[in-house]
């Protein structure tokens, strides 16, 4: 089933009362310096669930913006190169390095034929597509799908997500199993049974990539 979160259903829709801090894109570093930084995080993802390049990019951003990140306990990576029937929403415990892998829906506009793979991304209102880039998680609210969580885009490719009402919410069309998942209108839609556990971990200013 397809569904949507067409409106955040909260006050100040499209306006964050507590705007996220300005983040810096990772500064160019030599391979040697990047390796030195990443060596600090060598304990992360011992099962190698996340693509090495994607994990490295997220860790460099996390490290270079560490003092601006309010919730440092978790780092989330969403790998949209994987199909929706695969686990591709990865929550990293930054203390233990362990990774919790979940299923997540992508936007209908990113996969107009429903082939399970997102290959179109957009930052435009009305696109119903997922947006790439770095995010900070924000406040929770009660909406169409119950308790949900807003997010703010930190990149040029996702700067309009709050105005578009792109949020994280639970949905009946997402199952925690190897099946074809439904599609959102660009939101990070998780299975209803686990969305509160996710929100409780990553809300209030943790980094997503």
C-alpha positions in Angstrom: 0.0 0.0 0.0 1.1 3.6 -0.7 0.4 6.3 1.8 1.8 9.7 2.8 2.4 12.3 5.4 1.1 15.2 3.4 1.2 17.5 6.4 3.2 17.5 9.6 0.0 18.3 11.5 1.7 20.4 14.1 2.1 24.1 14.7 4.6 26.1 12.8 4.6 23.7 9.9 7.6 24.3 7.7 9.3 26.4 10.4 11.7 25.1 13.0 11.3 27.0 16.3 14.9 25.8 17.1 16.8 26.0 13.8 19.7 23.5 13.6 23.3 24.8 13.9 25.1 25.5 10.8 27.2 22.5 9.9 30.3 22.4 7.8 30.8 20.1 4.9 33.8 17.8 5.6 36.9 19.8 4.9 39.2 18.3 2.2 41.6 16.0 3.9 44.4 13.8 2.5 43.8 10.1 2.5 46.3 9.9 5.3 44.5 12.3 7.5 41.1 10.8 6.7 42.5 7.4 7.7 43.8 8.9 11.0 40.3 10.3 11.8 38.5 7.1 10.8 40.9 5.0 12.9 39.2 6.5 16.0 36.0 4.8 14.8 37.5 1.4 13.8 35.2 -0.3 16.3 32.1 0.9 14.4 30.0 -1.7 12.5 32.0 -4.9 13.3 29.6 -6.9 11.1 30.3 -4.7 8.1 26.6 -4.1 7.4 27.2 -0.6 5.9 29.0 0.3 2.7 32.5 1.3 3.7 32.5 4.5 1.6 29.2 5.7 2.9 30.2 4.9 6.5 33.4 6.8 6.1 31.7 9.9 4.7 29.2 9.9 7.6 31.9 9.5 10.2 34.0 12.3 8.8 31.0 14.7 8.8 30.2 13.5 12.4 33.7 14.0 13.6 34.2 17.5 12.0 30.9 18.7 13.3 31.0 16.9 16.7 30.6 20.0 18.9 27.5 21.1 16.9 25.7 17.7 17.3 23.4 17.7 20.3 22.6 14.0 20.4 26.0 12.3 19.9 24.9 8.9 21.0 23.7 7.7 17.6 24.5 8.2 14.0 22.0 7.0 11.3 22.8 6.0 7.8 20.2 5.3 5.1 21.5 3.4 2.1 19.1 4.1 -0.8 21.3 2.1 -3.1 19.6 -1.0 -1.6 16.1 -2.0 -2.5 13.2 -1.5 0.0 12.9 -5.2 0.8 16.5 -5.0 2.3 17.5 -3.7 5.6 19.0 -0.2 4.8 18.2 2.1 7.8 21.3 1.7 10.0 21.4 3.1 13.5 24.9 3.2 14.9 25.5 3.2 18.7 28.5 5.5 18.8 29.7 4.1 22.2 29.6 0.4 21.4 29.8 0.5 17.6 26.9 -1.9 17.2 24.5 -1.3 14.3 20.7 -1.8 14.3 19.6 -2.5 10.8 15.9 -1.9 9.8 13.7 -1.6 6.8 12.5 1.9 5.6 10.3 3.1 2.8 11.4 5.6 0.2 9.3 8.3 -1.6 6.8 7.4 -4.3 8.4 10.0 -6.5 11.8 8.3 -6.1 10.4 5.0 -7.4 7.4 5.9 -9.6 7.1 2.3 -11.0 7.2 0.7 -7.6 10.3 -1.4 -8.5 11.6 -1.3 -4.9 14.6 0.8 -5.8 14.9 4.6 -5.3 16.6 6.2 -8.2 15.1 9.7 -8.4 15.8 12.2 -5.6 14.4 15.7 -5.2 14.3 18.7 -2.9 11.2 20.1 -4.5 7.8 20.4 -2.9 5.2 18.1 -4.6 7.9 15.7 -5.8 6.9 13.0 -3.3 10.6 11.9 -3.6 13.2 11.2 -1.0 16.0 13.7 -0.5 19.7 12.8 -0.2 22.2 14.5 2.1 22.9 15.1 5.8 20.0 15.6 8.3 19.6 16.5 12.0 16.7 14.9 13.8 14.4 17.3 15.6 11.3 17.4 17.8 8.6 14.8 18.1 4.9 15.5 17.5 1.6 13.6 17.1 0.3 13.4 13.6 -1.5 11.1 11.1 0.7 8.2 12.1 0.8 8.9 15.8 4.0 9.9 17.4 6.5 11.0 14.7 9.7 13.0 14.4 10.6 16.0 12.4 14.0 16.3 10.6 16.0 19.2 9.2 18.1 19.1 6.1 21.7 20.2 6.3 22.6 19.9 2.7 21.6 21.8 -0.5 19.9 18.6 -1.7 17.5 18.4 1.3 17.2 21.9 2.6 13.4 21.9 2.0 12.5 18.8 3.9 10.8 20.6 6.8 8.8 22.8 4.5 7.8 19.6 2.6 6.7 17.9 5.8 9.3 15.1 5.3 9.4 13.4 8.7 10.1 10.0 10.3 7.0 8.1 11.1 5.6 4.6 11.4 3.4 3.1 8.7 1.4 -0.1 8.2 2.8 -0.4 4.7 6.3 -1.1 6.1 7.2 -4.5 7.5 10.3 -5.7 9.2 10.8 -8.5 6.7 12.1 -9.3 3.2 9.1 -8.1 1.3 8.3 -5.3 -1.1 7.5 -2.3 1.1 5.0 0.5 0.4 6.1 4.0 -0.5 5.8 7.3 1.4 5.7 10.8 0.0 9.4 11.2 0.8 9.2 10.4 4.5 11.3 7.9 6.4 8.6 5.4 7.1 9.3 2.5 9.5 7.3 -0.3 10.8 4.8 0.8 13.4 6.1 -1.7 16.0 9.6 -0.2 16.1 9.2 3.5 15.3 9.0 4.6 18.9 12.2 2.7 19.8 13.9 4.5 16.9 12.5 7.9 17.8 13.6 7.5 21.4 17.1 6.8 20.4 17.7 9.4 17.6 15.4 12.3 18.4 16.6 15.8 19.4 19.6 16.5 17.3 21.3 13.3 16.1 22.9 13.1 12.7 21.4 11.2 9.7 23.0 10.6 6.3 
